[in-house]
Amino acid sequence: MRNLLLFLLILIGVYYLRRLLTGDRSEGAAPGQAPPDVAPPREAELVLPCAQCGLLVPASEGVEAQGLFFCSPEHQRLGPTRQ
């Protein structure tokens, strides 16, 4: 048991020594600044319902034809549902 505790203390010491030497101090970042690995927020995208099935799909991923929006080329081929 004593050897296991000693081994864990050595591992923790090596971890903190490595962090100290590599300069990895992400927790000590200046207040108000985002960490460098955080991506900037994306802009909201328009979401439209498919004219065939009603599924909500981002406008950039769908297909538009004859003034209607479809979620896939297959649903474009089938056409809008009759309501």
N, C-alpha and C positions, 0 to 999 in steps of 0.2 A: 504494500500500500504506500509506503514511504517513497519507494522508487517511482511509482506512478505519479505521485504528487510532485516530486522533483522534476520528472520529465515534463509535466504540464507547465510548471513554472519556467523551465528552460524554453519551451515552445513559445510561451507568451513573451518572454524576454527577446527572443529572436524576432518575433513579429514586430514588436515596438522598435527594436533596433533597425530593422529593415525599413520601416516607415520613416524613421528619423533620417536615415541615410539617403533614401530616394526622394525625400521632400514631398511625399504624399500627405497633404494636410487638408483634405477636402472638408473636414469638420470645422477647421479654423478659418473658413472663408469669411471675407469681409461681409458685414451685415448689409442686406439690400442687394447683394449680387447673387445671381443664379450660378450654380456650379457649371463648369464648362461643358459637361457632358449632357446637359439638358437642352433638348431641341426647342426652338422658339415655337410658340403656339401657331397652329395652322388656321387659316381663315375658314369660316363656315361655308359649306357648299350647299347649293340648292338641291333639295330632295323632292323628286316628283313621283306620282303614282303611275304604275303601268296601266295603259288603256285596256289591256287584255285581262290581267289577273289582279290588279290593284296593289301589287307589291311596291313599297316605297324604295326607290333606287336613287343614288346620287346621279345628278345630271351628266356627269362626265363618264359614267359607266353604262348608260342606257343608249337607246337608239331612237332618233326622232324621224318620223315620216308623216307626211300629209297633215302636219300641224298637231300630230298626236305623239305621245311619248310611250315607248315600250321598254321593258326591262331586258329584252334579248332579241336577236334577229328572228328567232323562231316565233316569238309572240308578235313581232311585226308582220311576219308572213301570215299568221292566223288572223290578224286584224283585231279591231276592238270588239269587246263583248257587247251584245245587244241588251239594253236595259229598258 
